């Protein structure tokens, strides 16, 4: 058995049913190019005994080490990430009768939930002997890779859209990463990154292009389970969706907990996207098996500006299997939600992190959420680097004036971008 107790056995592809050796570095499935997911020998773990042991472990996500892929504790690059608080909120005027909670990953190292995926992915890369890592990113993933790369003494390059805030670029450089600014969105940053890295012997750490970031995101679901009173999991989890790895990670966590005999019912998962970039919600509404690329994406929330999420079929599968759904929100509603959460609850959220709160009204009116239910909002990042007045000024100057749209539509795409144009 691994020294950490990791029960990792192999990697598997849900698309073509291939099984891949986990002892060597690998990106997407070598047979069909889809994402690979880690499989564990859960038969070796007594679920209730394991659950009781967690109480004596450190309050980081590495407390779940049996269900994580790193075999040697000496390879773990950690900054104390995980076990972010779940906070109770006051009743929202737009959603009367709901018991609201918020899990605040804005308090994690590097200021966002990206710390979860990167600590696991970088630790596993270290263990597999990878020394040169890169990622196309909207911002937070780049900062997290730079920080954890520094922690593990790995070389890091980050490809960012040129519109990315200078403070984000500077933070990546502060951790020692090389930063390349690319015109366009993360889609263009991804294309430039992959073409520029050919022949360099480097490894792509993009969302779902390597198998282990999702394992770090899985700890979101494991923590929600452990932090909830016995038998009182949330009825629904509202999650701001860009690349969608968190949805897949939480679904994977709940599925593994069910296999361990610790869970009978999983929460409904809801993808919340911006009106100007909603490929996942559009696919959910149309019944499509994959999300088609979004033409002319636009939103003030960098983490939601993901026009072509990789492995979208797995994300859609997770939402549908949980009996959840998706909804879009306006940019002006993101800013309003940021202000309400700050002034009423004392919680700083990013524009992305405000999306679940903004979605309460639409989901309540549609009947997806019902009075008496417990609903968990997932805040994926801190809002401390954002100015709410500045965001309002940006919206006032925008020719699209999102505030004028009373009922946000999910419009069809007309572009022909490839689903390989993906994100970090």
C-alpha positions as CSV (number, residue, x, y, z in Angstrom):
1,X,0.0,0.0,0.0
2,X,1.1,3.6,-0.6
3,X,2.7,5.3,2.3
4,X,-0.1,7.9,2.4
5,X,-2.7,5.1,2.2
6,X,-3.8,6.3,-1.3
7,X,-6.0,3.7,-2.9
8,X,-5.4,4.9,-6.5
9,X,-5.4,2.0,-8.9
10,X,-5.7,3.4,-12.4
11,X,-7.1,6.1,-14.7
12,X,-10.2,5.5,-16.7
13,X,-11.9,7.1,-19.7
14,X,-15.7,7.2,-19.5
15,X,-15.9,7.9,-23.3
16,X,-14.1,4.9,-24.7
17,X,-13.8,2.7,-21.5
18,X,-10.0,2.6,-21.7
19,X,-8.0,1.9,-18.6
20,X,-4.7,3.7,-18.3
21,X,-1.7,3.1,-16.0
22,X,-1.6,5.8,-13.4
23,X,2.1,5.4,-12.6
24,X,3.3,7.6,-15.6
25,X,2.4,11.1,-16.5
26,X,-0.5,11.3,-18.9
27,X,-2.9,14.0,-20.2
28,X,-6.1,13.2,-22.0
29,X,-7.0,9.7,-22.9
30,X,-4.4,8.4,-25.4
31,X,-7.1,6.4,-27.2
32,X,-9.8,9.0,-27.8
33,X,-8.6,12.3,-26.4
34,X,-11.3,12.7,-23.7
35,X,-10.6,13.3,-20.0
36,X,-9.2,10.6,-17.7
37,X,-10.5,10.2,-14.2
38,X,-8.8,8.5,-11.2
39,X,-10.2,5.2,-9.9
40,X,-9.7,4.0,-6.3
41,X,-10.0,0.5,-4.8
42,X,-12.8,1.5,-2.4
43,X,-13.3,-2.2,-1.4
44,X,-10.2,-1.8,0.7
45,X,-11.8,1.0,2.8
46,X,-14.4,0.5,5.5
47,X,-16.4,3.7,5.1
48,X,-17.6,4.2,8.7
49,X,-14.2,3.4,10.2
50,X,-12.5,5.8,7.8
51,X,-15.1,8.5,8.6
52,X,-14.4,8.2,12.3
53,X,-10.6,8.6,11.7
54,X,-11.0,11.9,10.0
55,X,-11.7,13.7,13.3
56,X,-8.1,13.2,14.4
57,X,-6.5,14.5,11.2
58,X,-5.2,18.0,10.3
59,X,-7.8,20.4,8.9
60,X,-6.6,20.4,5.4
61,X,-7.9,18.6,2.3
62,X,-5.1,16.1,2.7
63,X,-7.1,14.5,5.5
64,X,-8.8,12.6,2.7
65,X,-5.5,11.1,1.6
66,X,-6.9,7.6,0.9
67,X,-9.1,9.1,-1.8
68,X,-6.4,11.3,-3.3
69,X,-3.7,10.2,-5.8
70,X,-0.4,11.1,-4.1
71,X,1.4,8.1,-2.7
72,X,4.2,9.7,-0.8
73,X,3.7,12.4,1.8
74,X,7.1,13.8,1.0
75,X,5.8,14.8,-2.5
76,X,2.9,16.9,-1.1
77,X,3.1,20.6,-1.9
78,X,0.8,22.2,0.6
79,X,0.0,25.7,1.8
80,X,-2.6,24.5,4.3
81,X,-5.5,24.5,1.9
82,X,-8.9,23.1,2.5
83,X,-11.7,22.9,5.1
84,X,-13.0,26.3,4.3
85,X,-16.0,27.3,6.5
86,X,-19.7,26.8,5.7
87,X,-21.5,30.0,6.9
88,X,-25.2,30.5,7.5
89,X,-26.8,33.4,5.7
90,X,-29.9,35.4,6.4
91,X,-33.0,34.8,4.3
92,X,-32.8,36.3,0.8
93,X,-35.7,38.5,-0.3
94,X,-35.8,36.8,-3.7
95,X,-35.9,33.3,-2.2
96,X,-38.2,33.3,0.9
97,X,-38.3,30.2,3.0
98,X,-34.9,28.8,1.9
99,X,-32.2,27.9,4.5
100,X,-29.1,29.4,2.9
101,X,-25.5,28.5,3.5
102,X,-22.3,29.6,1.8
103,X,-19.0,27.7,1.6
104,X,-16.3,30.3,1.3
105,X,-13.3,29.2,-0.7
106,X,-12.2,32.8,-1.0
107,X,-10.3,32.1,2.3
108,X,-8.1,29.5,0.8
109,X,-4.4,30.1,-0.1
110,X,-4.1,32.2,-3.2
111,X,-7.6,33.5,-2.6
112,X,-9.7,30.9,-4.6
113,X,-10.8,27.3,-4.9
114,X,-8.1,26.8,-7.6
115,X,-5.8,26.0,-4.6
116,X,-7.6,22.7,-4.2
117,X,-6.9,21.4,-7.7
118,X,-3.4,22.7,-8.0
119,X,-2.1,21.4,-4.7
120,X,-3.1,17.9,-5.7
121,X,-2.1,18.2,-9.4
122,X,1.3,19.8,-8.6
123,X,2.0,17.3,-5.9
124,X,1.2,14.4,-8.2
125,X,3.3,16.0,-11.0
126,X,6.2,16.3,-8.5
127,X,5.7,12.6,-7.6
128,X,5.7,11.6,-11.3
129,X,8.9,13.6,-12.0
130,X,7.5,16.5,-14.0
131,X,9.5,19.6,-13.6
132,X,8.1,22.0,-16.2
133,X,4.4,23.0,-16.0
134,X,2.2,25.4,-17.8
135,X,-1.4,26.5,-17.9
136,X,-3.7,28.8,-19.9
137,X,-5.8,30.6,-17.3
138,X,-8.4,33.4,-16.7
139,X,-6.4,34.3,-13.6
140,X,-7.0,32.3,-10.5
141,X,-5.6,29.0,-11.8
142,X,-2.5,30.7,-13.0
143,X,-1.9,32.3,-9.6
144,X,-2.5,28.9,-7.9
145,X,-0.2,27.0,-10.2
146,X,2.5,29.7,-9.7
147,X,2.3,29.4,-5.9
148,X,2.2,25.6,-5.7
149,X,4.8,25.3,-8.4
150,X,7.1,27.5,-6.2
151,X,6.2,25.3,-3.2
152,X,7.3,22.2,-5.2
153,X,10.3,23.9,-6.9
154,X,8.7,23.4,-10.4
155,X,9.2,25.7,-13.4
156,X,5.9,27.4,-14.3
157,X,4.6,29.3,-17.3
158,X,1.2,31.0,-17.2
159,X,-0.7,32.1,-20.4
160,X,-3.3,34.8,-19.6
161,X,-5.7,36.8,-21.7
162,X,-4.2,40.3,-22.1
163,X,-7.3,41.8,-20.4
164,X,-6.3,40.1,-17.2
165,X,-5.8,42.5,-14.3
166,X,-2.2,43.6,-13.9
167,X,-2.4,42.6,-10.2
168,X,-3.0,39.0,-11.3
169,X,-0.1,39.0,-13.7
170,X,2.1,40.5,-11.1
171,X,1.1,37.9,-8.5
172,X,2.0,35.1,-10.9
173,X,5.4,36.7,-11.4
174,X,5.9,37.2,-7.7
175,X,5.7,33.5,-7.3
176,X,8.4,33.1,-9.9
177,X,6.2,32.1,-12.9
178,X,6.8,33.3,-16.4
179,X,3.8,35.1,-17.7
180,X,2.6,35.4,-21.3
181,X,-0.3,37.8,-22.1
182,X,-2.4,36.7,-25.1
183,X,-4.9,38.8,-27.0
184,X,-8.5,37.4,-26.6
185,X,-10.1,35.1,-24.1
186,X,-8.9,32.0,-22.4
187,X,-9.7,30.1,-25.6
188,X,-7.0,32.0,-27.4
189,X,-4.7,31.7,-24.5
190,X,-5.1,27.9,-24.6
191,X,-4.4,27.8,-28.3
192,X,-1.2,29.9,-28.0
193,X,-0.1,28.0,-24.9
194,X,-0.3,24.6,-26.6
195,X,1.3,25.7,-29.8
196,X,4.1,27.5,-27.9
197,X,4.9,24.5,-25.6
198,X,5.4,21.9,-28.4
199,X,8.8,20.3,-28.1
200,X,9.6,21.9,-24.7
201,X,9.0,18.8,-22.6
202,X,6.5,20.6,-20.5
203,X,3.2,19.4,-19.1
204,X,-0.2,21.0,-19.6
205,X,-2.1,21.6,-16.3
206,X,-5.3,22.8,-18.0
207,X,-8.7,21.9,-16.5
208,X,-9.5,18.2,-17.2
209,X,-6.5,17.9,-19.6
210,X,-4.6,16.3,-16.7
211,X,-6.3,13.8,-14.4
212,X,-5.6,15.2,-10.9
213,X,-7.0,18.7,-10.6
214,X,-10.5,17.3,-10.4
215,X,-9.3,15.1,-7.5
216,X,-8.4,18.3,-5.6
217,X,-11.8,19.7,-6.5
218,X,-13.4,16.5,-5.3
219,X,-12.5,17.6,-1.7
220,X,-15.2,20.3,-2.1
221,X,-17.8,17.6,-1.9
222,X,-16.0,15.6,0.8
223,X,-15.8,18.7,3.0
224,X,-19.5,19.5,2.5
225,X,-20.3,15.9,3.5
226,X,-18.1,16.1,6.6
227,X,-19.1,19.6,7.7
228,X,-22.9,18.9,7.4
229,X,-24.8,17.4,10.3
230,X,-25.4,13.7,9.9
231,X,-28.3,13.2,7.5
232,X,-28.5,16.9,6.7
233,X,-26.7,17.5,3.4
234,X,-27.8,20.4,1.4
235,X,-30.8,19.8,-0.9
236,X,-29.0,21.8,-3.6
237,X,-25.6,23.2,-4.4
238,X,-25.4,26.3,-6.6
239,X,-22.0,26.5,-8.3
240,X,-20.5,29.2,-10.5
241,X,-19.5,27.4,-13.7
242,X,-16.7,28.2,-16.1
243,X,-14.7,25.1,-16.8
244,X,-17.0,23.1,-14.6
245,X,-14.4,21.0,-12.8
246,X,-15.9,21.6,-9.5
247,X,-19.3,20.2,-10.5
248,X,-17.6,17.0,-11.7
249,X,-15.4,16.9,-8.6
250,X,-18.3,17.2,-6.2
251,X,-20.3,14.6,-8.1
252,X,-17.3,12.2,-8.0
253,X,-17.0,12.8,-4.3
254,X,-20.6,12.1,-3.6
255,X,-20.5,9.0,-5.8
256,X,-17.5,7.6,-4.0
257,X,-19.1,8.4,-0.6
258,X,-22.1,6.4,-1.7
259,X,-20.0,3.5,-2.7
260,X,-18.4,3.6,0.8
261,X,-21.9,3.3,2.3
262,X,-21.8,6.8,3.8
263,X,-24.3,8.6,1.6
264,X,-27.7,7.7,0.3
265,X,-28.8,10.9,-1.4
266,X,-26.6,13.4,-3.1
267,X,-27.5,17.1,-3.4
268,X,-28.8,18.5,-6.7
269,X,-26.1,20.3,-8.5
270,X,-26.8,23.6,-10.4
271,X,-24.5,25.2,-12.9
272,X,-24.7,29.0,-12.8
273,X,-23.3,30.9,-15.7
274,X,-23.2,34.5,-17.0
275,X,-25.8,35.6,-19.6
276,X,-22.9,36.5,-22.0
277,X,-21.2,33.1,-21.8
278,X,-23.4,30.1,-21.0
279,X,-22.4,27.0,-23.1
280,X,-23.2,24.6,-20.2
281,X,-26.6,26.0,-19.4
282,X,-27.5,26.1,-23.0
283,X,-26.6,22.4,-23.4
284,X,-28.6,21.5,-20.3
285,X,-31.7,23.4,-21.5
286,X,-31.5,21.8,-25.0
287,X,-30.7,18.3,-23.9
288,X,-27.5,18.3,-25.9
289,X,-24.8,15.7,-24.9
290,X,-22.0,18.3,-25.1
291,X,-21.7,22.1,-24.8
292,X,-21.0,23.8,-28.1
293,X,-18.6,26.8,-28.1
294,X,-20.1,30.1,-27.3
295,X,-19.8,32.8,-29.9
296,X,-18.6,36.3,-28.7
297,X,-18.4,35.5,-25.0
298,X,-18.6,38.5,-22.6
299,X,-18.9,38.9,-18.8
300,X,-17.3,40.9,-16.1
301,X,-16.5,37.6,-14.2
302,X,-13.2,36.3,-15.6
303,X,-13.7,32.8,-14.2
304,X,-17.1,32.5,-16.1
305,X,-15.6,33.6,-19.4
306,X,-15.1,30.0,-20.7
307,X,-16.6,29.7,-24.1
308,X,-15.7,26.0,-24.7
309,X,-15.2,23.9,-21.6
310,X,-13.3,20.8,-22.1
311,X,-14.9,17.5,-21.2
312,X,-18.3,19.2,-21.1
313,X,-20.0,15.8,-21.6
314,X,-18.8,14.8,-18.1
315,X,-19.9,18.1,-16.6
316,X,-23.4,17.7,-18.1
317,X,-23.5,14.1,-17.0
318,X,-22.8,15.1,-13.4
319,X,-25.5,17.8,-13.3
320,X,-28.1,15.5,-14.9
321,X,-27.3,12.5,-12.7
322,X,-27.8,14.7,-9.6
323,X,-31.2,15.8,-10.9
324,X,-29.9,19.4,-11.0
325,X,-29.9,22.0,-13.7
326,X,-28.6,25.4,-14.7
327,X,-29.5,29.0,-15.1
328,X,-27.9,32.2,-16.4
329,X,-27.6,35.6,-14.5
330,X,-26.9,39.1,-15.7
331,X,-23.7,40.9,-14.9
332,X,-25.5,43.6,-13.1
333,X,-27.0,41.0,-10.8
334,X,-23.5,39.7,-10.1
335,X,-22.4,43.2,-8.9
336,X,-25.6,43.6,-6.8
337,X,-25.0,40.2,-5.2
338,X,-21.4,41.1,-4.4
339,X,-22.7,44.2,-2.6
340,X,-25.5,42.4,-0.7
341,X,-23.2,39.7,0.6
342,X,-20.6,42.2,1.7
343,X,-23.0,44.6,3.4
344,X,-25.5,42.1,4.9
345,X,-23.3,39.1,5.6
346,X,-19.8,40.5,5.8
347,X,-18.6,38.1,3.1
348,X,-16.3,39.2,0.3
349,X,-17.0,37.3,-2.9
350,X,-15.7,37.6,-6.5
351,X,-18.1,38.2,-9.4
352,X,-18.0,34.5,-10.0
353,X,-18.7,33.7,-6.4
354,X,-21.7,36.1,-6.4
355,X,-23.3,34.1,-9.2
356,X,-25.0,31.5,-6.9
357,X,-26.6,34.3,-4.8
358,X,-27.8,36.1,-8.0
359,X,-29.4,32.8,-9.2
360,X,-31.6,32.3,-6.2
361,X,-34.5,34.3,-7.6
362,X,-34.6,32.8,-11.1
363,X,-34.3,29.2,-9.7
364,X,-37.0,29.9,-7.1
365,X,-39.4,31.3,-9.6
366,X,-38.8,28.4,-11.9
367,X,-39.6,25.9,-9.1
368,X,-36.1,24.4,-8.9
369,X,-35.7,25.5,-5.3
370,X,-38.6,25.1,-2.8
371,X,-39.3,26.8,0.5
372,X,-38.0,24.7,3.4
373,X,-34.9,23.4,1.5
374,X,-31.3,23.9,2.5
375,X,-29.3,25.5,-0.4
376,X,-25.5,25.8,-0.3
377,X,-24.0,28.6,-2.4
378,X,-20.4,28.0,-3.4
379,X,-18.1,31.0,-3.3
380,X,-15.1,30.2,-5.4
381,X,-13.0,33.3,-4.8
382,X,-12.3,36.4,-2.7
383,X,-13.7,39.7,-3.9
384,X,-11.0,41.8,-2.2
385,X,-9.3,42.7,-5.4
386,X,-12.5,44.0,-7.0
387,X,-14.0,47.4,-6.7
388,X,-17.8,47.3,-6.9
389,X,-18.1,51.0,-8.1
390,X,-15.5,50.2,-10.8
391,X,-17.6,47.2,-11.9
392,X,-20.7,49.3,-12.0
393,X,-18.9,51.9,-14.1
394,X,-17.9,49.2,-16.6
395,X,-21.4,48.1,-16.9
396,X,-22.7,51.6,-17.4
397,X,-20.2,52.0,-20.2
398,X,-21.1,48.7,-21.9
399,X,-23.1,49.0,-25.1
400,X,-25.0,45.8,-24.3
401,X,-26.4,47.2,-21.0
402,X,-27.1,43.8,-19.3
403,X,-29.3,45.6,-16.8
404,X,-32.0,46.1,-19.5
405,X,-32.6,42.4,-19.9
406,X,-35.5,41.4,-17.7
407,X,-35.4,37.7,-18.5
408,X,-31.9,36.5,-19.5
409,X,-32.1,34.3,-22.6
410,X,-29.7,31.6,-23.5
411,X,-29.0,32.4,-27.2
412,X,-27.8,29.9,-29.7
413,X,-24.1,30.0,-30.8
414,X,-23.1,30.5,-34.4
415,X,-19.4,30.0,-34.2
416,X,-17.4,27.0,-35.3
417,X,-14.7,26.9,-32.6
418,X,-13.4,23.5,-31.7
419,X,-14.1,22.0,-28.3
420,X,-10.3,21.7,-27.9
421,X,-10.2,25.5,-27.5
422,X,-10.2,25.1,-23.7
423,X,-9.4,26.7,-20.5
424,X,-7.3,26.6,-17.5
